[in-house]
């Protein structure tokens, strides 16, 4: 998912997993202005074997939980992808649905029955068989468990049946276009039912599933060790171990990379990218992404309940200058709240331009000709978000609005933003699935559990469109609905999209083959990458 949120088709009678899913699940996620490797050897193919059997990765954010139905921090979610398997998964490009534990499936002609067939002989990391009953229990837990925030994704599901150990049938009350994409999500991972039920602390110890790695050591605030799962059904990783350390300070992560104590670091600060690139032993990777940075304008904080005030704030912002300061130009100005060039992203949406005269006029019409003072909650360790907050403060000062930037560590910042009563908030979103239903529901469904990104904005007609789009399997009609949804958010401004930002990583040139998909996952690359002596 994203650290931006509070806890939370097909046309023939027999559609095979190996067949193309067609336009409904086709994405174009090329982020040319943001993506691409910046050193020639970044695409160097990994070798047949790894000289070093351990990859050391330094993350900026602690593990919140390894329970897939509760995880909300991206870093935890991306670890889950390596530990647990699902019925289906996304491919390395983050654009297609491909087999995982199920090697084939059929969809009925009326699109109300999905039948999945598990691979013969698949096992969990402890060697016990993966059964359709495990899949049934896990999906039920994700859709209706009291600790899950993800049931809203598959509300049309009426029945899940394990007809035998290898076969799972899911029935729907109406067609649901995103179902395969939903089931590929981390929250719908297939877990060992008996082991989880027998140990209430299963996820806080050394949890395992049927993914390529298993947890052998876990200290959520400091480190985690993943060890190769030799019972994994697919190709075995070339490395044996992944050591993940939690290093919240940007400078410390960089120093550890420069010293060779770690191999890969996430989120190097934008202002040091050129410095990293100047070191022949290091490289920077800006991976295509579904990240959208935004500032939330919750309607529970006055005077943000006034539409013209929100529109004035939007008109006052210089997003181009913000992009330069926050990302040194390595991002694109956001035009809608849908991730850049994802499925049904509205390419005709205009790029917002700063218009201070219009902003002042709107503010006066709203009854605030002299402006007002308002807090802006930001994440202290997020260099890009801090830079964006500075530009917001500076731009809004030009129309008489005084912004009080209040910075907190990530979880505290989001806790303060969640009720919507404490001022504006710096946030970001990344997709977990390849279908836009997830982001549309989080951002525009006023009845959804995320309260429109905690803005508490609601428009009945937009909520209806979100739900209609989920059931519509005609891609042309879906595109029209999502264009209307994106236009409504742009006009109503319950939150303002700021930038389409790449996933930033830095690594040693001794690491060959580290890749991140537009969804943020790197589990596919861990199967094939190699680490050389250094």
N, C-alpha and C positions, 0 to 999 in steps of 0.2 A: 504494500500500500504506500503509505507516505507518512512522513512525520507531520503531515498537514492536517490530519483528521483525528477527531475523537474516535475512541473505539468504534467505530465504524461507521440448420436450415436446410433440412436441405431437400433437394428437389426430387430425388428418386426414392423408390421404396427401400433400396439397399445402398446406403451411402457408406463407403469404406473409408477407414482412416487414412489409407494410402492415396485416396483420391484428392484432387485439389478441392478446396472448399469454396472456390469461386469468389465472386465480388463481395459477398457478404462478409468474409473474413480476410479480405486482402487489404494490406496497408502499404502506404508508401512513406517510410519513416526516414528518408534521407535528409539529414540536417546539414547541408553542405557548408553553410556558414559557420557551423559549430563543430562539426564532426571531423573525423579523419585523424590519422596518426601524424605526428609532427617530426618523426625521425625515420629515415629510410628503413631501418631494420626493425621497426615496430611490427611489421607484418611477417617477420622472419618465421618460417615454419618451425614448429617444435621438432625435436629429433625423435628417433624411435624409442629412446630411453632418456631418463632424466639423471644427469650426473649427481645432482643433489636431490634427495628424496623428500625434502620439506620446503613448502612455500610459506613465507612469513609475510602476513598482511597486517598493516596497521590501519584500523578503523578509527573514525573520530567520535563515534557514538557507542555507548554501552549497550549490551544486550538487554532488551526489556523483558523478553520471554521467548522461549523456543516452542511454546504452544502455538501452533499455527492459527488457531481460531482467535488468539488474543494479541498476537504480535502487531505492533503499529509502527515501530521504527524500521526504516528501510533496511538498515544494516542487519537487523534480526531476520527480516523477511528474506533477504538474499542468502542468508545462512540456511534458512529453512529449505530453500530450493535444493541445497546439497545434501540434506539429511533425509528428506521425505520424498517419496514419489507419489504421483497422482494417476488417475485413470489415463489422462492425456496431458500433454505439455505443449508449450510453445517451442518453436524451433530456435536456433541460435540467432536468427535475424529478428526475432520478436514479432513476426508477422504471420505465422501459420500455426495451425494446430496439428500436432503429430502424435503418434502413439507413445505411451509410457507403459504403465502396468497393463493397460488394455491394448492388444495389438490389432484389434479390429472392432468395429461396431456397425450397427444398422440403425437407421432412422425410418420410422413408418411413413407411409405416404401422407398421412394427415399431420405429420410432424409432432405427434403427441406421445410417441413411445420411442425411447432410445434403449437399445440393447447392447451392452458392452461385454466383450469376451476377454477374460484375463489371459495373459501369456501362460503357457504351461510351465510349471515349476518355479514361478517367481517366489522369492523368499524375502523376509525381513532380515535385518543385519544379524539377528541372533540365530538365524537358520530356520525359524519356523515359517511355514507356508503363508503366503498372502492369499486370503480367500475373499470371495465376493461378500461374505458377511462382514469382514473387516472394512471393506469399501462402503457397504451400506451403513454400518455404524458410524464411520468417520464422516460421511456426508450428512447423515442425520444430525450428528453432533455439531457440525458447522452451520447447518441451516436452522436448527431449533434449540441448540444448547443455550443454557442461561448465560454462559460466559462468552458467547459468540456474537459478534456484531455483523455477521456476514450473511445471515439468512435472507435479507432483502434481495440478494442477487438472484435467488432461485425460488421466489415465491410461487411461481406457477406449478412447481412440483407438487404432485398429490400423493405419489406412492413410490417407494424404493423397495425393490424386492431382490433378494439373492435367491435366484431360482435353483442354483446349484453352486458348488464351490468356485466355479470358473465363470459364472454368468450373472450379470447384474442388469436389472431392468428398471428404468426410470420412466414414470408416467407423468404427463403434464395435463393441466386443465385447459391450456391454450398454448399455441405456438410461442416459443421463447427463443428469439434469434441468438442471444448470447450464450446459450447453455453450454456448448462445448468450450467456449472461452472461459466461462465461469468455472467449469470443472478443472481447467488447467491452472487455476489460481492456487497459491500456496495454502490458503485457508481450507481448501478441499483436498488436502493431502490424505492419503490412506495410511492410517495408523494401526499398530498392533492392538486390537481391542482388549484382549485379555491382559496384556502387560500394563496398559494405561489404567484400566479399571482396578487392577490389583495394587497399584502404587500411586497414591495421591500426589506424591512428589516426583512423578515420572519425568516431567519436563524440566525440573530444576536440578536433576542429577546428571545422568549421561543418556539423554534420550536418543532413540534410534527409530528409523523407519525402514523403507526399502530403497532409499536413495544411494548415491555412489559413496557417501561418507557417513560415518557415525561419530557421535560426540564421545570423546574419551576423557575430557577434562573441561570443567565449566566454572568460571568465576565471573559472573556477569559484568562486573564493573572493571575488570582488568584483563582477562584473557579467556580464550576458548581454544581447544584443540580438537580438530577433526582428523580421524584416521580412516584410511581407505576401507570400504565395506567390501570384503571379498565375496559376499553373497549377492552383490548387485547384479541384476539381470543383464545390464548392458556392458559396453566396453569398460574395462577397469582403468581407473586413472593411472597415469604414468608416474605421478608422485604418490608417496605413501601418506604424507601428513600435511595438513594445513594448520599453521599456528596463527591465530588471530589475536592481536593485542589491541587494547583500547587505549588510544593516545589522543586525548582531547585537544591538546595544544598543537596548532598548525606548525609552529617552528620546531617543536620536538619531533613530530613525525618526519619533517624534512631532514632534520639532522640525523635521525636514525637511518633514513634511506641513503643519505650521503655517506654515512659510515658503514653501510652494508649490513647493519643489524637487522633490517627488514628488506624485503624484496619489492613490495608494492605498498603504496599509501593512497588512501582516498582523499579527495577534496584538497589538493594542494592549493594554497591561496593564489588567487589570480595574479597578484602582483609579483609572484616569484616564478611564474612559468618560464619566462625567458632565462632566468638564472638557472633553472633546472636544465633547460635545453642546452645551455652553454657547456654543461658538464658532459663530456663524451661517454661517460659510463651510465648516464641516466637518460630517460626520455619522458615526455608528457604525452598522454593519450586523452583526447577530447572525443568521447564516444557519442554517437547519435543517441538522443534521449527523448523521453516523453515528459521531461520535467517542465513544469510551468510555475514560475514564481509569481506571487500575487500579494496584494495588500487587501486585507479584509476590512470592510466598513460595516460592522454589525449594527443592525437597526435598533438594538436594545440600548445603544449608547447614543444619547442625544448630543448634537442635532443630526446624527447620521440617519435618523428615521425620516429625514426630509430628503426627498428625491433630488431636489435642486442642489442641496449641499453635496450629496455624493457625486452628482454630475460636475459640480464646480471643482471638486478635488481631482476628478479624472482629467478635466480640461487643463488643470494647472501643472500637470506632471510632464516633464521632458524625459520620455522613456529612452530616447537615444543617448542622452547624456548619462542616464542611469546605467545603461548597458555598458558604456565605455568605462565608467568608474567601477562598476561591480565585476565586470567580466573582461575588461580590457578589449571590448569589442568582439569577444568570442561567443556571443549569444545573439539571438535575434529578438527584436521588439515583438512582444506578444500582441496578436490581433484578436484572439478569442481565448476562452478558457479551455478549449480542447487542445491537447498537445499538438505540436507542429506536424502537419501532414499525416496525422493518424487517420484512421477510417472516419469519413464524414467530417473531417476538419473543413471549415468553410474558407476556401481559398480566396473568395471574393470579399471577405471582411476587410474593411479599410484599416490602415495602420493609424493608431491614435496620434494626434499632433498637439503639441502644447499650444494653448490659446488663452493667455492670461486675461485678455479683455473679456472674453466669454466667461471665464471662470469668475471674474469679479462681478459681472452682471448677474450671473446665476446666484452668487452668494448674496447679493443685494436683494434679488427677488425672493430669496428664501427668508429674508429678514435678518441677515447677518452681514450688513455692509462693512462692519468693522472687524469681522472675523470672530474667532473664539479660540480657546485653548483646549487641546485634546491629547491624551496619551497615545503613544505608538509602542506596542510591545514587540520586541525583537529578540532573536536568539543570540546570546553573547558570543558563542563560538562560531557563528556563521559569518565569515568575512564578507561574502557577497550580500547577504541580507543586511548586514550593518551598513555597507556602502549604499544600498538602496534606501535604507532608512534616512541616511544623511541627505540624500537628494530629495526625498519626500519632504523632510523638514525644511530644507532650503527653498524648494519650489512653493510650498504652501505658505511660507513666510511672505512671499511676494503678493499674496492675495489676503494677507492679514490673519492667517491661521497660524497659531503658535503650537508647535508640536513638541511634546515632551517624550523623548525616546527613553524607554525603560527596558533594559536588557536583562535577560535571565537565561539560565541553562535551558536546554531544549524542552524537557518535560515540564518544568515549571512555567516556561513561557506559554506552552500550549494549554496547560491547566488554567492559566489566567485568561487566555483567549476564549476558552470553551464556552463560558456562560454568555459571552457577547456583551457584557456590561462594562468592560474595562478599557474601552477605547479601540483604536485601530490595531491591526496585528499583521506582522510579516509572516507569510506562510509559503509553502510550496506543495505542489502535487506531482506525483509520478504514477503512471498507470501500472496496474497489476495484471490486467488482461488486455487482449488485443482489440476488444470491442469497446465502443464509447459508452456503453450503458453504465459502466461503473462511474466514470467521471460525471456523466450527465445526472445520475442519481445523487451523487454526493454534492454536486454544485448547484443543481437547479430544481430538485424535487423538494418542495417546501414541507412535505410530509415525511421525508426521509430522516433517518436517525442522525445524519450529519448536519441537519438544519441549514442546508445550502452553505457548506463550509463554515458553519457556526456564525453565519451572518444573520440568521433568523429572518431572512427574506422569503416571501412566499407569494406566488402568483398561481391561482387555480388553473388557468389555461396552460401555463408552462408545465405544471405538475402533470396534467392530463397528457400533454405531448410526450413527456418523458416515458410515461407508462405505455402509451400507444406505440412508441418507437420500439419498445422492447418486444412487442408482439408482432411487429410488422416484418415480414421476411422479404418484401419487395424493396430492393436496395434504392431505387429511385425515390420511393415514398419515404423511406427512412432518412435519406439525405435531406429531403425537404423539411422533415420534422426537426432534424438536428440543426439545420440552418436557422430555423425560427427560434430554437432554444438558445443558440449562441447569440443571435441578434438581441433577444430579450435581456440576457445578462449584460451585454454591452451597453444597452440603453439604460437599464435600471441600476447598474453598478453597485450591487451588494458587495462585490469585491472587484478589484481591478487587476487583470492580468498584466504582468510587467515584462517578463522575458521568457523566451524559450532557451533554456540553458543546457549545455552538454553535461554528461557525466565526466568529471575530471579525475584522472588518476595519474600518478607518476610511478615509475618503476625502474629497476635496474635493467640495463640491456642484456644482462645475463638471464632474464626471464623471457622465454620464447612462447608466444601464443596466448598471452592474457588478453581476453576480450570481454566486453560487457555489452549485453543486448540493449535495445531501446527501452526495455522494461526494467533495466538495472541488474538483471541476473547475470552471473558469471559462471554458473554451474556447468554449462557446456564446455567452457574453456578449461575448467579444472580437470576435465577428462583427458585432455590432450596436451596441455602445456608442459613444458620442461623447465628446469632450473639448472643453470650451469654453475660450475665452480667460479668463485669470484673473490 
